[in-house]
Amino acid sequence: MARAFEGIRVADFTQVLSGPYLTAQMALEGADVIKVEPPGVGDQMRNRMIPSPHTSHDMASAFLALNLGKRSLAVDLKDPRGQQVVQRLLEQADVVVQNFRGGVAERLGLGYEQVRAINPKIVYCQITGFGAGGPRGTQAAYDGAVQAASGMMATNGHAQSGPTRTGYFPVDLFTGMSGAFAVAAALFRRERTGEGQFLDVSMLDAALNIQAPSIAQWLVDGFENTLIGNASATHLPTADAFQCSDGSVLMSATAEGHVKGLFTEMGLAALLEDDRFATTKGRLANKALVREIVAAEFLKDTAASWATRLGGAGVPIARINRIPEAVEDPQLAHRGTLIEVPAPEGFDAPVTLVGPSHRCGTEGPKVDLPPPGLGEHTAEVLAELGFEDGFLA
């Protein structure tokens, strides 16, 4: 048996977040991902995007997170020798992924039609902010700008704060995962038809997809979501964040069974005999009162205790953790979610990173190589492509 993408070679011309996340998913499933980087500077995430003490040796922590299992080939795409190397790489590749701003790939000789002329069976994935063509097709985009453009920010935040962006990168990473699925589907199609395919992946499209239920509420129901803070889209008073004696919890008690478990564990079971609290309709009509009663009870115990007590009663609830607390969750150790990766170039010891998000019964995803140093595998890849040692020197 073999992992899904063993024997598949990926020519990876991506930088920053969405593209590298896509190709990292393929590397975890066994693909030979060759990360093509500009000599001397490399991927922007190495040293120029997110602060890290490891930018001094071009291995910022965020770069490590997105480049597991890849090999780095440092070539100048504007140098004739670099172009020879890239052409030979394209001849042997199964997949090309690039996230240049619209029009740049064509100027570098890496547009789809140019690559297809070299390798007709190529699966070619292009990631841009707004998709190929159209009035915004050549515009640059980052995660925050697309959060703003897609309506995402308008539903994130409190009335007091106004619209806010998230503290992480949902658009970039969901775009990368969407692209990974698109590439997997195209490779499966090629197995059936023998044909390559052009894939046009848009960050804006991905941002709307990740909001699909909210978008449908507007398109179908004419209902526009507003800033509801930590409350639930259900608008139920038992689905919200609550302050405890030493922290906070986020609870989603939406079903009747949840509410019964909540009230019973809090010693409020008698309220279920009162029409104001006995049904969803009653609780919605008396939202402020329900919240006031429940909030007062939460203050009587710790967040961890409430999460344990109410979780045991079948209520969806969790303590609101900081990242240092979240990574200590015993469930992650049980799942093997955080993995130890061999020391990357410039490190004296292994590093711990987030591993794959799924498990397989057999031949599942795994890390074959640590994130690469800039150009770490150039000589190795050149030899595999048939070039003499020192060709790019």
PyMOL commands that set and color helices and strands:
alter all, ss='L'
color gray80, all
select helices_A, chain A and resi 18-28+44-46+53-57+61-66+80-92+104-107+112-118+143-149+153-155+170-193+203-210+212-221+256-265+269-273+275-278+280-285+287-298+303-312+323-326+330-335+378-384
alter helices_A, ss='H'
color red, helices_A
select strands_A, chain A and resi 9-13+32-37+71-74+95-98+123-128+197-202+239-243+248-252+317-319+338-341+351-354
alter strands_A, ss='S'
color yellow, strands_A
deselect
rebuild
show_as cartoon
